[in-house]
Amino acid sequence: MTLATTAWVDGGLVPLQYTQAGDEMSPPLAWTAPPDTVKSFVLHVHDVDATNGDGTLDTLHWLVWNIPAASRGLPMHVPQGPQLADGSRQLSVTGPYYRGPAAPATGPLHHYVFDLYALDAMVDVTATGQNSAPTRAAVLAAMAGHVRGKATLVGRFKYAK
């Protein structure tokens, strides 16, 4: 399985329009060659170079689960809201939407990892409250034993000085 975007090459710099310094719209994503047994997809976008207040987790920028098995991508600028028209659900550290990269100019480039998982099941998790940590933990736990494929795309970013 592969995951790609037309917005940057894997490992390249994320263009401004997809960051908090720009329009903060989600990038167009496309994937190919999922396993035949796929029932849904989960997209987990996280900044592996940032930590939350407790220092234990990276920062969640976007979690989309129950993406239909027939899907082969997500369009640019996915609308906000806890549930999308196709039934998939979404969340970030700040709400039910994509949260763009925002690494500070004073530090190194941050790596924003887009992990796409192909599952042989749907994920029966509803977002809980304003804190995204319990929901992310529940989605990741519900995926256990159901992952049949994985693809990763990386983008790098930091604010310009």
N, C-alpha and C positions, 0 to 999 in steps of 0.2 A: 504494500500500500504506500502511496506517496501523497504528500501534502505540499501545496505550492500556492504562491500568490503572484499576481502580475505587478504588485507594488514594489517588491524588492527581491533580490536573489537570496537564497538561504544563507544566513550568516551576515547579510548586508545591513546597511543602515535603514531604519524605518523612516519613510518620508514624513515630513512635518504634518501633513494633513491627517495622519492616523495617530497623532500624539496629542497630549494635553496642551502642548504649545501651539497646536494648529486647530483643525476642525474636530478632532477627536472622533472621527468616524471609523467604524470597523473596516478593515481591509477586505478586499475580495479574496476568498479562499476557494480552492478547488482540490479535490482528491480523486485518485484513481485506484483501481485494482483492489477494492476491499474483498475480504473473504466472502464466499458464498453464503455462509451461515449468519451474516450480519442481520441483526434485528433493529439496531439503533447505533448512533454515534454519540460520543461525548467529546467536546472540545474543551481543553483546559489550558488557558493562557496565563502564564505566571512569570514574574520577574524573579529569576533565581539569584539575583545579586542584592535584593532588598529583603528586609525582614520586617515582620510586624512588631508591635510594641513589646511582645514577650520574647522576641528574638528567635522563636522556634520555627516559624514558617516563612516561606517566600511570600510575596505579595500577589494576591489573586487579581488579575486584570479582566478575566472573562471566563465564565464557566457556562457552557451551553450543553444541555443534556436532553436525551430523547429526540435527537435529530433523526428524522425518518431514514430507514434503511435505503430507500431509493435516492436519497440526496447525494449529490456529488460535489457539493460546495455550499458556501454561504455568500450572499451578495455583499457588495460594499454598502456600508451604512445601514446595517441591520437596525430596525426600529427598536426603541426602548420599550420596556415592559416585561413583566415576569414570565409571560407566555407569548410565544410567537404564533403566527397564523397557522403554521404547520404542526402545532402542538408541542414543539420543543420549548424548554424553559431556559432562562438565562439569569445570571447573577454576576456581580463583581464585588470588590471590597466596598464600593460606595453605593451600590444599587442594582436594579435589574437592567443592566445595559453594559456595553463594552466600555472599558476604561483604558484610555490610551497610555502609552509609555510616558514617563515623566522623570527620568533620572536627573538628579541635580548636576548643574554645570561644574561644580567644584570637585566632583569625583570622577571615577572611571565610567566608560560606557557600560550600560547594563544590558544583560541578555534577556530578551523576552522570548520565552519558549512557548510555542504553540504545539501542544500534544493532542493529536486526534486518535481516539480509541474506537475501534470497531467492536461492538458487543453482540453477543448472541441472546440478548435480553433487553427489555426496557428497564429504565431506572425509576423505581417507584419512590421518588423523593420530591417533596414540596419544599420550596424555600421557607426558611424559618426566620421571621423577624428581620431586624436591621443588620444583625451581625452575620456576615457571610461564612465565618469559620465553621459553625456547626453544619451548615448546608453542604459546604465543600467536603467536609469530612464524611457526611452521610452519603453523598454521591460517590466519592472514591471508595468507600466501604462497600456500597451496593455493587460496584463494578467487579469486586473480587471474584475470581473464578469465571468471569464472563468475557474477559478480553480475548478477542480472537485475532486482533491485528492492531498495530500502532504505527503512526507516522508522525514525524516531528519537523517543524519549521522554526528557525530562529531569526529574530530581528534584533538589531542593536540600536541603542539610542541614549543620548544625554543632551540636556539643554546646551545650546551654544553659549559661549561666554560673551 
